[in-house]
Amino acid sequence: MQELLNNLAEVAAELEKAADDGGSVRYIARSRFERSLYLVLKEYCATKLGYQELGGLADSHKCHLLARLPREMRRKEEFQVVMQAFEIYQEVHEYCTAHIYCPTGSVKLGGDAARFLRRAVAKTRRFIENVRESA
C-alpha cells in the first residue's frame, strides 16, 4: 500500500507542477492520476472493507460497492475515506471531460483550471493522509 500511496503522491505533484507552471495536463497525465487513485482505493477497499470487487471509480462501481456493503459499515471512518476518493475522481473526470476537444489534446491551465487542479491535488493529499492514518 505504501508504494501505491507514494506513486499517487508523485502523480499529484506532477499535476500541481503543471498548474504552477501554467502548462497543460494531457490525457495521459489525467489517466495516470485516475489509475493511481483507483489502485490505492482498490487495495484500501480490500484491506479495510473486505471488498475485493472494485472494478473502477465510475458511478456504476460506486453503486455496486454501496449495494454490497452493510449499512453499519457506511458509518465507519474507512467508508468516508472511500467516498473521498470517488469524489476526487468525479471532479477531475468531469472537469477534464468538459475540455476533451482541445486541439492539443490537453486542458490548458490558467485561471480557473489552475485553481481547480490545485484544489484537486489538495484533496488528494488529504485522501493520502487519511489512508495512512487509518492503516
N, CA, C and O atoms as a GROMACS GRO file, in nm:
protein
  540
    1MET      N    1   0.082  -0.119   0.000
    1MET     CA    2   0.000   0.000   0.000
    1MET      C    3   0.087   0.126   0.000
    1MET      O    4   0.055   0.225  -0.066
    2GLN      N    5   0.196   0.119   0.074
    2GLN     CA    6   0.283   0.237   0.084
    2GLN      C    7   0.336   0.279  -0.053
    2GLN      O    8   0.341   0.398  -0.084
    3GLU      N    9   0.374   0.182  -0.134
    3GLU     CA   10   0.423   0.213  -0.268
    3GLU      C   11   0.314   0.277  -0.354
    3GLU      O   12   0.342   0.371  -0.429
    4LEU      N   13   0.192   0.228  -0.342
    4LEU     CA   14   0.080   0.286  -0.417
    4LEU      C   15   0.052   0.428  -0.374
    4LEU      O   16   0.026   0.515  -0.457
    5LEU      N   17   0.058   0.453  -0.243
    5LEU     CA   18   0.037   0.589  -0.192
    5LEU      C   19   0.147   0.684  -0.238
    5LEU      O   20   0.121   0.798  -0.274
    6ASN      N   21   0.270   0.635  -0.236
    6ASN     CA   22   0.382   0.718  -0.283
    6ASN      C   23   0.367   0.751  -0.431
    6ASN      O   24   0.395   0.864  -0.472
    7ASN      N   25   0.323   0.655  -0.509
    7ASN     CA   26   0.302   0.678  -0.652
    7ASN      C   27   0.191   0.782  -0.674
    7ASN      O   28   0.205   0.871  -0.758
    8LEU      N   29   0.081   0.770  -0.600
    8LEU     CA   30  -0.027   0.867  -0.612
    8LEU      C   31   0.021   1.007  -0.573
    8LEU      O   32  -0.014   1.104  -0.640
    9ALA      N   33   0.099   1.017  -0.468
    9ALA     CA   34   0.153   1.146  -0.427
    9ALA      C   35   0.243   1.205  -0.535
    9ALA      O   36   0.242   1.326  -0.559
   10GLU      N   37   0.322   1.120  -0.599
   10GLU     CA   38   0.410   1.164  -0.707
   10GLU      C   39   0.331   1.216  -0.827
   10GLU      O   40   0.364   1.320  -0.884
   11VAL      N   41   0.227   1.144  -0.864
   11VAL     CA   42   0.144   1.184  -0.977
   11VAL      C   43   0.070   1.315  -0.945
   11VAL      O   44   0.059   1.403  -1.031
   12ALA      N   45   0.022   1.328  -0.823
   12ALA     CA   46  -0.045   1.451  -0.782
   12ALA      C   47   0.052   1.569  -0.786
   12ALA      O   48   0.014   1.679  -0.826
   13ALA      N   49   0.176   1.547  -0.746
   13ALA     CA   50   0.277   1.653  -0.750
   13ALA      C   51   0.304   1.697  -0.894
   13ALA      O   52   0.327   1.816  -0.920
   14GLU      N   53   0.300   1.603  -0.988
   14GLU     CA   54   0.318   1.638  -1.129
   14GLU      C   55   0.204   1.726  -1.179
   14GLU      O   56   0.226   1.820  -1.256
   15LEU      N   57   0.082   1.696  -1.136
   15LEU     CA   58  -0.032   1.779  -1.175
   15LEU      C   59  -0.020   1.918  -1.114
   15LEU      O   60  -0.050   2.018  -1.179
   16GLU      N   61   0.024   1.923  -0.989
   16GLU     CA   62   0.040   2.053  -0.924
   16GLU      C   63   0.148   2.136  -0.994
   16GLU      O   64   0.132   2.257  -1.009
   17LYS      N   65   0.256   2.072  -1.035
   17LYS     CA   66   0.362   2.143  -1.107
   17LYS      C   67   0.309   2.199  -1.239
   17LYS      O   68   0.343   2.311  -1.276
   18ALA      N   69   0.226   2.121  -1.308
   18ALA     CA   70   0.167   2.169  -1.433
   18ALA      C   71   0.080   2.291  -1.406
   18ALA      O   72   0.081   2.386  -1.484
   19ALA      N   73   0.005   2.289  -1.297
   19ALA     CA   74  -0.080   2.404  -1.262
   19ALA      C   75   0.006   2.525  -1.228
   19ALA      O   76  -0.025   2.636  -1.270
   20ASP      N   77   0.112   2.504  -1.152
   20ASP     CA   78   0.200   2.614  -1.113
   20ASP      C   79   0.274   2.673  -1.232
   20ASP      O   80   0.299   2.794  -1.236
   21ASP      N   81   0.311   2.589  -1.328
   21ASP     CA   82   0.386   2.635  -1.445
   21ASP      C   83   0.296   2.694  -1.553
   21ASP      O   84   0.345   2.750  -1.651
   22GLY      N   85   0.165   2.682  -1.535
   22GLY     CA   86   0.073   2.732  -1.637
   22GLY      C   87   0.078   2.649  -1.764
   22GLY      O   88   0.044   2.697  -1.872
   23GLY      N   89   0.121   2.525  -1.751
   23GLY     CA   90   0.134   2.436  -1.866
   23GLY      C   91   0.002   2.372  -1.902
   23GLY      O   92  -0.101   2.439  -1.906
   24SER      N   93   0.005   2.245  -1.929
   24SER     CA   94  -0.116   2.174  -1.966
   24SER      C   95  -0.114   2.035  -1.906
   24SER      O   96  -0.008   1.981  -1.872
   25VAL      N   97  -0.231   1.978  -1.895
   25VAL     CA   98  -0.243   1.841  -1.845
   25VAL      C   99  -0.294   1.758  -1.961
   25VAL      O  100  -0.408   1.776  -2.005
   26ARG      N  101  -0.214   1.670  -2.008
   26ARG     CA  102  -0.252   1.585  -2.119
   26ARG      C  103  -0.335   1.468  -2.069
   26ARG      O  104  -0.337   1.437  -1.950
   27TYR      N  105  -0.403   1.404  -2.162
   27TYR     CA  106  -0.488   1.291  -2.130
   27TYR      C  107  -0.412   1.183  -2.054
   27TYR      O  108  -0.464   1.123  -1.960
   28ILE      N  109  -0.288   1.159  -2.095
   28ILE     CA  110  -0.209   1.053  -2.032
   28ILE      C  111  -0.182   1.085  -1.886
   28ILE      O  112  -0.183   0.994  -1.803
   29ALA      N  113  -0.159   1.212  -1.853
   29ALA     CA  114  -0.135   1.251  -1.714
   29ALA      C  115  -0.261   1.232  -1.630
   29ALA      O  116  -0.255   1.185  -1.517
   30ARG      N  117  -0.374   1.270  -1.686
   30ARG     CA  118  -0.501   1.252  -1.614
   30ARG      C  119  -0.530   1.104  -1.596
   30ARG      O  120  -0.574   1.062  -1.489
   31SER      N  121  -0.505   1.024  -1.699
   31SER     CA  122  -0.528   0.880  -1.689
   31SER      C  123  -0.438   0.817  -1.584
   31SER      O  124  -0.480   0.729  -1.509
   32ARG      N  125  -0.314   0.862  -1.580
   32ARG     CA  126  -0.220   0.810  -1.481
   32ARG      C  127  -0.265   0.845  -1.339
   32ARG      O  128  -0.255   0.764  -1.248
   33PHE      N  129  -0.315   0.968  -1.323
   33PHE     CA  130  -0.368   1.010  -1.193
   33PHE      C  131  -0.487   0.923  -1.153
   33PHE      O  132  -0.492   0.872  -1.041
   34GLU      N  133  -0.582   0.907  -1.245
   34GLU     CA  134  -0.701   0.827  -1.216
   34GLU      C  135  -0.664   0.683  -1.185
   34GLU      O  136  -0.722   0.622  -1.094
   35ARG      N  137  -0.570   0.627  -1.258
   35ARG     CA  138  -0.528   0.489  -1.237
   35ARG      C  139  -0.462   0.473  -1.100
   35ARG      O  140  -0.488   0.376  -1.029
   36SER      N  141  -0.378   0.568  -1.064
   36SER     CA  142  -0.311   0.562  -0.933
   36SER      C  143  -0.413   0.572  -0.820
   36SER      O  144  -0.404   0.499  -0.721
   37LEU      N  145  -0.509   0.661  -0.834
   37LEU     CA  146  -0.615   0.676  -0.735
   37LEU      C  147  -0.695   0.546  -0.722
   37LEU      O  148  -0.726   0.502  -0.612
   38TYR      N  149  -0.727   0.487  -0.836
   38TYR     CA  150  -0.802   0.361  -0.837
   38TYR      C  151  -0.725   0.249  -0.767
   38TYR      O  152  -0.783   0.175  -0.687
   39LEU      N  153  -0.597   0.235  -0.796
   39LEU     CA  154  -0.518   0.127  -0.736
   39LEU      C  155  -0.510   0.141  -0.585
   39LEU      O  156  -0.517   0.041  -0.513
   40VAL      N  157  -0.495   0.264  -0.536
   40VAL     CA  158  -0.494   0.286  -0.392
   40VAL      C  159  -0.630   0.248  -0.333
   40VAL      O  160  -0.637   0.178  -0.232
   41LEU      N  161  -0.736   0.294  -0.397
   41LEU     CA  162  -0.870   0.266  -0.345
   41LEU      C  163  -0.903   0.117  -0.350
   41LEU      O  164  -0.966   0.065  -0.258
   42LYS      N  165  -0.862   0.051  -0.454
   42LYS     CA  166  -0.888  -0.093  -0.466
   42LYS      C  167  -0.821  -0.169  -0.351
   42LYS      O  168  -0.883  -0.255  -0.288
   43GLU      N  169  -0.696  -0.137  -0.324
   43GLU     CA  170  -0.624  -0.201  -0.214
   43GLU      C  171  -0.687  -0.165  -0.080
   43GLU      O  172  -0.700  -0.250   0.008
   44TYR      N  173  -0.724  -0.040  -0.064
   44TYR     CA  174  -0.786   0.006   0.061
   44TYR      C  175  -0.919  -0.066   0.086
   44TYR      O  176  -0.944  -0.111   0.198
   45CYS      N  177  -1.001  -0.076  -0.016
   45CYS     CA  178  -1.130  -0.146  -0.002
   45CYS      C  179  -1.109  -0.292   0.035
   45CYS      O  180  -1.183  -0.347   0.116
   46ALA      N  181  -1.010  -0.353  -0.025
   46ALA     CA  182  -0.983  -0.494   0.003
   46ALA      C  183  -0.937  -0.514   0.147
   46ALA      O  184  -0.981  -0.608   0.213
   47THR      N  185  -0.850  -0.428   0.196
   47THR     CA  186  -0.795  -0.447   0.330
   47THR      C  187  -0.885  -0.393   0.440
   47THR      O  188  -0.895  -0.454   0.547
   48LYS      N  189  -0.949  -0.280   0.418
   48LYS     CA  190  -1.027  -0.215   0.524
   48LYS      C  191  -1.174  -0.252   0.524
   48LYS      O  192  -1.237  -0.259   0.630
   49LEU      N  193  -1.230  -0.277   0.406
   49LEU     CA  194  -1.374  -0.306   0.398
   49LEU      C  195  -1.402  -0.451   0.360
   49LEU      O  196  -1.517  -0.495   0.364
   50GLY      N  197  -1.298  -0.525   0.325
   50GLY     CA  198  -1.318  -0.662   0.282
   50GLY      C  199  -1.390  -0.672   0.148
   50GLY      O  200  -1.452  -0.773   0.118
   51TYR      N  201  -1.382  -0.567   0.070
   51TYR     CA  202  -1.449  -0.561  -0.060
   51TYR      C  203  -1.345  -0.580  -0.170
   51TYR      O  204  -1.263  -0.492  -0.193
   52GLN      N  205  -1.349  -0.694  -0.237
   52GLN     CA  206  -1.249  -0.730  -0.336
   52GLN      C  207  -1.288  -0.698  -0.480
   52GLN      O  208  -1.207  -0.717  -0.571
   53GLU      N  209  -1.409  -0.651  -0.502
   53GLU     CA  210  -1.463  -0.643  -0.637
   53GLU      C  211  -1.459  -0.505  -0.702
   53GLU      O  212  -1.523  -0.484  -0.805
   54LEU      N  213  -1.386  -0.411  -0.647
   54LEU     CA  214  -1.386  -0.275  -0.704
   54LEU      C  215  -1.329  -0.279  -0.845
   54LEU      O  216  -1.213  -0.314  -0.866
   55GLY      N  217  -1.412  -0.243  -0.941
   55GLY     CA  218  -1.372  -0.251  -1.081
   55GLY      C  219  -1.334  -0.118  -1.142
   55GLY      O  220  -1.288  -0.115  -1.256
   56GLY      N  221  -1.353  -0.009  -1.071
   56GLY     CA  222  -1.322   0.122  -1.124
   56GLY      C  223  -1.374   0.230  -1.032
   56GLY      O  224  -1.414   0.203  -0.918
   57LEU      N  225  -1.375   0.353  -1.081
   57LEU     CA  226  -1.416   0.467  -1.000
   57LEU      C  227  -1.542   0.535  -1.052
   57LEU      O  228  -1.586   0.636  -0.996
   58ALA      N  229  -1.601   0.482  -1.156
   58ALA     CA  230  -1.722   0.541  -1.212
   58ALA      C  231  -1.841   0.520  -1.118
   58ALA      O  232  -1.834   0.440  -1.024
   59ASP      N  233  -1.948   0.592  -1.143
   59ASP     CA  234  -2.067   0.582  -1.059
   59ASP      C  235  -2.120   0.440  -1.048
   59ASP      O  236  -2.167   0.399  -0.942
   60SER      N  237  -2.113   0.364  -1.156
   60SER     CA  238  -2.163   0.226  -1.152
   60SER      C  239  -2.085   0.142  -1.051
   60SER      O  240  -2.142   0.056  -0.984
   61HIS      N  241  -1.955   0.165  -1.040
   61HIS     CA  242  -1.872   0.092  -0.944
   61HIS      C  243  -1.904   0.136  -0.802
   61HIS      O  244  -1.906   0.054  -0.710
   62LYS      N  245  -1.930   0.264  -0.785
   62LYS     CA  246  -1.969   0.316  -0.654
   62LYS      C  247  -2.103   0.255  -0.611
   62LYS      O  248  -2.118   0.214  -0.496
   63CYS      N  249  -2.198   0.248  -0.702
   63CYS     CA  250  -2.329   0.188  -0.672
   63CYS      C  251  -2.314   0.041  -0.637
   63CYS      O  252  -2.381  -0.008  -0.546
   64HIS      N  253  -2.228  -0.029  -0.709
   64HIS     CA  254  -2.202  -0.170  -0.682
   64HIS      C  255  -2.146  -0.187  -0.541
   64HIS      O  256  -2.188  -0.276  -0.467
   65LEU      N  257  -2.053  -0.102  -0.504
   65LEU     CA  258  -1.995  -0.106  -0.370
   65LEU      C  259  -2.102  -0.078  -0.265
   65LEU      O  260  -2.112  -0.152  -0.166
   66LEU      N  261  -2.181   0.025  -0.285
   66LEU     CA  262  -2.285   0.062  -0.188
   66LEU      C  263  -2.387  -0.050  -0.170
   66LEU      O  264  -2.435  -0.074  -0.059
   67ALA      N  265  -2.418  -0.119  -0.277
   67ALA     CA  266  -2.517  -0.226  -0.270
   67ALA      C  267  -2.466  -0.347  -0.192
   67ALA      O  268  -2.545  -0.424  -0.137
   68ARG      N  269  -2.335  -0.364  -0.185
   68ARG     CA  270  -2.279  -0.482  -0.121
   68ARG      C  271  -2.227  -0.460   0.020
   68ARG      O  272  -2.198  -0.556   0.092
   69LEU      N  273  -2.215  -0.335   0.061
   69LEU     CA  274  -2.167  -0.309   0.197
   69LEU      C  275  -2.285  -0.301   0.295
   69LEU      O  276  -2.388  -0.242   0.263
   70PRO      N  277  -2.270  -0.360   0.411
   70PRO     CA  278  -2.375  -0.348   0.511
   70PRO      C  279  -2.392  -0.202   0.556
   70PRO      O  280  -2.295  -0.125   0.555
   71ARG      N  281  -2.511  -0.165   0.594
   71ARG     CA  282  -2.539  -0.026   0.634
   71ARG      C  283  -2.450   0.022   0.747
   71ARG      O  284  -2.405   0.137   0.746
   72GLU      N  285  -2.423  -0.063   0.844
   72GLU     CA  286  -2.340  -0.020   0.957
   72GLU      C  287  -2.197   0.014   0.914
   72GLU      O  288  -2.130   0.093   0.980
   73MET      N  289  -2.152  -0.044   0.805
   73MET     CA  290  -2.019  -0.015   0.753
   73MET      C  291  -2.012   0.128   0.699
   73MET      O  292  -1.905   0.190   0.700
   74ARG      N  293  -2.123   0.181   0.653
   74ARG     CA  294  -2.125   0.316   0.594
   74ARG      C  295  -2.103   0.426   0.696
   74ARG      O  296  -2.076   0.540   0.659
   75ARG      N  297  -2.113   0.394   0.822
   75ARG     CA  298  -2.090   0.494   0.927
   75ARG      C  299  -1.944   0.496   0.971
   75ARG      O  300  -1.904   0.585   1.047
   76LYS      N  301  -1.866   0.404   0.927
   76LYS     CA  302  -1.727   0.395   0.968
   76LYS      C  303  -1.640   0.497   0.895
   76LYS      O  304  -1.671   0.542   0.784
   77GLU      N  305  -1.532   0.532   0.960
   77GLU     CA  306  -1.437   0.628   0.904
   77GLU      C  307  -1.378   0.578   0.772
   77GLU      O  308  -1.357   0.658   0.680
   78GLU      N  309  -1.353   0.450   0.762
   78GLU     CA  310  -1.295   0.393   0.640
   78GLU      C  311  -1.386   0.415   0.520
   78GLU      O  312  -1.339   0.439   0.409
   79PHE      N  313  -1.515   0.408   0.544
   79PHE     CA  314  -1.611   0.430   0.435
   79PHE      C  315  -1.603   0.574   0.386
   79PHE      O  316  -1.614   0.600   0.266
   80GLN      N  317  -1.585   0.668   0.478
   80GLN     CA  318  -1.573   0.809   0.440
   80GLN      C  319  -1.449   0.833   0.355
   80GLN      O  320  -1.450   0.915   0.263
   81VAL      N  321  -1.342   0.762   0.385
   81VAL     CA  322  -1.220   0.772   0.305
   81VAL      C  323  -1.247   0.722   0.163
   81VAL      O  324  -1.201   0.782   0.066
   82VAL      N  325  -1.321   0.614   0.151
   82VAL     CA  326  -1.356   0.560   0.020
   82VAL      C  327  -1.439   0.661  -0.059
   82VAL      O  328  -1.414   0.681  -0.178
   83MET      N  329  -1.536   0.723   0.005
   83MET     CA  330  -1.620   0.822  -0.063
   83MET      C  331  -1.539   0.944  -0.107
   83MET      O  332  -1.568   1.006  -0.209
   84GLN      N  333  -1.439   0.976  -0.029
   84GLN     CA  334  -1.349   1.087  -0.064
   84GLN      C  335  -1.279   1.059  -0.197
   84GLN      O  336  -1.267   1.149  -0.280
   85ALA      N  337  -1.234   0.937  -0.217
   85ALA     CA  338  -1.167   0.901  -0.342
   85ALA      C  339  -1.263   0.910  -0.461
   85ALA      O  340  -1.227   0.960  -0.567
   86PHE      N  341  -1.385   0.861  -0.443
   86PHE     CA  342  -1.484   0.870  -0.550
   86PHE      C  343  -1.512   1.016  -0.586
   86PHE      O  344  -1.529   1.049  -0.703
   87GLU      N  345  -1.518   1.102  -0.486
   87GLU     CA  346  -1.543   1.244  -0.509
   87GLU      C  347  -1.429   1.308  -0.589
   87GLU      O  348  -1.453   1.384  -0.683
   88ILE      N  349  -1.307   1.278  -0.551
   88ILE     CA  350  -1.191   1.332  -0.624
   88ILE      C  351  -1.196   1.288  -0.770
   88ILE      O  352  -1.180   1.369  -0.860
   89TYR      N  353  -1.218   1.160  -0.792
   89TYR     CA  354  -1.224   1.108  -0.928
   89TYR      C  355  -1.334   1.179  -1.007
   89TYR      O  356  -1.311   1.223  -1.120
   90GLN      N  357  -1.451   1.190  -0.949
   90GLN     CA  358  -1.565   1.251  -1.018
   90GLN      C  359  -1.534   1.394  -1.061
   90GLN      O  360  -1.562   1.433  -1.174
   91GLU      N  361  -1.477   1.471  -0.970
   91GLU     CA  362  -1.445   1.611  -1.002
   91GLU      C  363  -1.342   1.621  -1.114
   91GLU      O  364  -1.360   1.698  -1.208
   92VAL      N  365  -1.235   1.545  -1.104
   92VAL     CA  366  -1.129   1.550  -1.206
   92VAL      C  367  -1.183   1.503  -1.340
   92VAL      O  368  -1.158   1.565  -1.443
   93HIS      N  369  -1.256   1.394  -1.338
   93HIS     CA  370  -1.310   1.339  -1.462
   93HIS      C  371  -1.407   1.436  -1.529
   93HIS      O  372  -1.399   1.460  -1.650
   94GLU      N  373  -1.499   1.493  -1.452
   94GLU     CA  374  -1.596   1.586  -1.509
   94GLU      C  375  -1.528   1.710  -1.566
   94GLU      O  376  -1.564   1.756  -1.675
   95TYR      N  377  -1.432   1.763  -1.494
   95TYR     CA  378  -1.365   1.884  -1.542
   95TYR      C  379  -1.287   1.857  -1.670
   95TYR      O  380  -1.297   1.933  -1.766
   96CYS      N  381  -1.210   1.751  -1.670
   96CYS     CA  382  -1.127   1.722  -1.787
   96CYS      C  383  -1.211   1.676  -1.906
   96CYS      O  384  -1.175   1.704  -2.020
   97THR      N  385  -1.321   1.609  -1.881
   97THR     CA  386  -1.408   1.568  -1.990
   97THR      C  387  -1.471   1.688  -2.058
   97THR      O  388  -1.495   1.686  -2.179
   98ALA      N  389  -1.497   1.793  -1.982
   98ALA     CA  390  -1.555   1.915  -2.039
   98ALA      C  391  -1.459   1.981  -2.138
   98ALA      O  392  -1.501   2.061  -2.222
   99HIS      N  393  -1.330   1.949  -2.128
   99HIS     CA  394  -1.229   2.009  -2.215
   99HIS      C  395  -1.170   1.908  -2.312
   99HIS      O  396  -1.058   1.925  -2.360
  100ILE      N  397  -1.243   1.804  -2.341
  100ILE     CA  398  -1.190   1.694  -2.421
  100ILE      C  399  -1.156   1.733  -2.565
  100ILE      O  400  -1.073   1.668  -2.629
  101TYR      N  401  -1.220   1.837  -2.618
  101TYR     CA  402  -1.198   1.872  -2.758
  101TYR      C  403  -1.092   1.979  -2.779
  101TYR      O  404  -1.089   2.043  -2.884
  102CYS      N  405  -1.005   1.999  -2.681
  102CYS     CA  406  -0.894   2.091  -2.701
  102CYS      C  407  -0.808   2.038  -2.816
  102CYS      O  408  -0.778   1.919  -2.820
  103PRO      N  409  -0.770   2.123  -2.910
  103PRO     CA  410  -0.697   2.075  -3.027
  103PRO      C  411  -0.565   2.006  -2.994
  103PRO      O  412  -0.520   1.919  -3.068
  104THR      N  413  -0.502   2.044  -2.883
  104THR     CA  414  -0.375   1.981  -2.848
  104THR      C  415  -0.395   1.854  -2.767
  104THR      O  416  -0.298   1.787  -2.732
  105GLY      N  417  -0.518   1.820  -2.736
  105GLY     CA  418  -0.545   1.702  -2.655
  105GLY      C  419  -0.515   1.724  -2.509
  105GLY      O  420  -0.491   1.628  -2.435
  106SER      N  421  -0.515   1.849  -2.467
  106SER     CA  422  -0.481   1.880  -2.329
  106SER      C  423  -0.576   1.985  -2.275
  106SER      O  424  -0.646   2.053  -2.351
  107VAL      N  425  -0.577   1.998  -2.145
  107VAL     CA  426  -0.653   2.104  -2.079
  107VAL      C  427  -0.554   2.215  -2.049
  107VAL      O  428  -0.461   2.195  -1.971
  108LYS      N  429  -0.573   2.330  -2.108
  108LYS     CA  430  -0.483   2.443  -2.083
  108LYS      C  431  -0.511   2.498  -1.944
  108LYS      O  432  -0.626   2.515  -1.903
  109LEU      N  433  -0.405   2.526  -1.873
  109LEU     CA  434  -0.420   2.573  -1.736
  109LEU      C  435  -0.403   2.724  -1.729
  109LEU      O  436  -0.338   2.786  -1.814
  110GLY      N  437  -0.462   2.778  -1.630
  110GLY     CA  438  -0.457   2.922  -1.607
  110GLY      C  439  -0.593   2.962  -1.554
  110GLY      O  440  -0.695   2.912  -1.600
  111GLY      N  441  -0.594   3.051  -1.459
  111GLY     CA  442  -0.721   3.092  -1.404
  111GLY      C  443  -0.792   2.978  -1.336
  111GLY      O  444  -0.738   2.914  -1.247
  112ASP      N  445  -0.913   2.953  -1.379
  112ASP     CA  446  -0.997   2.851  -1.315
  112ASP      C  447  -0.936   2.712  -1.323
  112ASP      O  448  -0.946   2.636  -1.227
  113ALA      N  449  -0.876   2.678  -1.434
  113ALA     CA  450  -0.819   2.544  -1.449
  113ALA      C  451  -0.707   2.520  -1.348
  113ALA      O  452  -0.700   2.414  -1.287
  114ALA      N  453  -0.620   2.617  -1.331
  114ALA     CA  454  -0.509   2.602  -1.237
  114ALA      C  455  -0.563   2.592  -1.094
  114ALA      O  456  -0.514   2.511  -1.016
  115ARG      N  457  -0.661   2.674  -1.060
  115ARG     CA  458  -0.721   2.667  -0.926
  115ARG      C  459  -0.788   2.532  -0.903
  115ARG      O  460  -0.777   2.473  -0.796
  116PHE      N  461  -0.858   2.486  -1.005
  116PHE     CA  462  -0.924   2.357  -0.994
  116PHE      C  463  -0.823   2.247  -0.965
  116PHE      O  464  -0.844   2.165  -0.876
  117LEU      N  465  -0.715   2.244  -1.041
  117LEU     CA  466  -0.615   2.139  -1.023
  117LEU      C  467  -0.549   2.147  -0.886
  117LEU      O  468  -0.526   2.044  -0.822
  118ARG      N  469  -0.518   2.266  -0.842
  118ARG     CA  470  -0.459   2.280  -0.708
  118ARG      C  471  -0.554   2.227  -0.601
  118ARG      O  472  -0.511   2.162  -0.506
  119ARG      N  473  -0.682   2.256  -0.617
  119ARG     CA  474  -0.782   2.207  -0.523
  119ARG      C  475  -0.790   2.053  -0.527
  119ARG      O  476  -0.798   1.989  -0.423
  120ALA      N  477  -0.787   1.996  -0.648
  120ALA     CA  478  -0.791   1.850  -0.663
  120ALA      C  479  -0.667   1.786  -0.600
  120ALA      O  480  -0.676   1.681  -0.537
  121VAL      N  481  -0.552   1.848  -0.618
  121VAL     CA  482  -0.428   1.796  -0.559
  121VAL      C  483  -0.435   1.804  -0.407
  121VAL      O  484  -0.394   1.711  -0.338
  122ALA      N  485  -0.487   1.914  -0.354
  122ALA     CA  486  -0.501   1.928  -0.208
  122ALA      C  487  -0.594   1.820  -0.152
  122ALA      O  488  -0.565   1.761  -0.048
  123LYS      N  489  -0.704   1.793  -0.221
  123LYS     CA  490  -0.796   1.688  -0.178
  123LYS      C  491  -0.728   1.552  -0.184
  123LYS      O  492  -0.749   1.466  -0.097
  124THR      N  493  -0.646   1.532  -0.286
  124THR     CA  494  -0.574   1.405  -0.300
  124THR      C  495  -0.475   1.388  -0.186
  124THR      O  496  -0.461   1.278  -0.132
  125ARG      N  497  -0.407   1.493  -0.149
  125ARG     CA  498  -0.312   1.484  -0.037
  125ARG      C  499  -0.385   1.453   0.094
  125ARG      O  500  -0.336   1.375   0.175
  126ARG      N  501  -0.502   1.513   0.114
  126ARG     CA  502  -0.581   1.481   0.234
  126ARG      C  503  -0.625   1.334   0.231
  126ARG      O  504  -0.623   1.265   0.334
  127PHE      N  505  -0.664   1.288   0.114
  127PHE     CA  506  -0.701   1.147   0.098
  127PHE      C  507  -0.585   1.056   0.135
  127PHE      O  508  -0.603   0.959   0.208
  128ILE      N  509  -0.466   1.086   0.086
  128ILE     CA  510  -0.347   1.007   0.116
  128ILE      C  511  -0.321   1.006   0.267
  128ILE      O  512  -0.292   0.901   0.324
  129GLU      N  513  -0.332   1.121   0.330
  129GLU     CA  514  -0.314   1.130   0.477
  129GLU      C  515  -0.416   1.044   0.549
  129GLU      O  516  -0.383   0.973   0.644
  130ASN      N  517  -0.542   1.051   0.504
  130ASN     CA  518  -0.648   0.972   0.569
  130ASN      C  519  -0.622   0.823   0.555
  130ASN      O  520  -0.645   0.747   0.649
  131VAL      N  521  -0.576   0.781   0.438
  131VAL     CA  522  -0.545   0.638   0.418
  131VAL      C  523  -0.430   0.597   0.510
  131VAL      O  524  -0.436   0.492   0.573
  132ARG      N  525  -0.327   0.679   0.518
  132ARG     CA  526  -0.213   0.646   0.603
  132ARG      C  527  -0.253   0.641   0.750
  132ARG      O  528  -0.208   0.554   0.824
  133GLU      N  529  -0.339   0.734   0.792
  133GLU     CA  530  -0.382   0.738   0.932
  133GLU      C  531  -0.467   0.617   0.969
  133GLU      O  532  -0.460   0.568   1.082
  134SER      N  533  -0.546   0.568   0.876
  134SER     CA  534  -0.633   0.454   0.907
  134SER      C  535  -0.564   0.320   0.888
  134SER      O  536  -0.622   0.215   0.915
  135ALA      N  537  -0.440   0.323   0.842
  135ALA     CA  538  -0.367   0.196   0.820
  135ALA      C  539  -0.320   0.134   0.950
  135ALA      O  540  -0.257   0.029   0.949
   0.00000   0.00000   0.00000
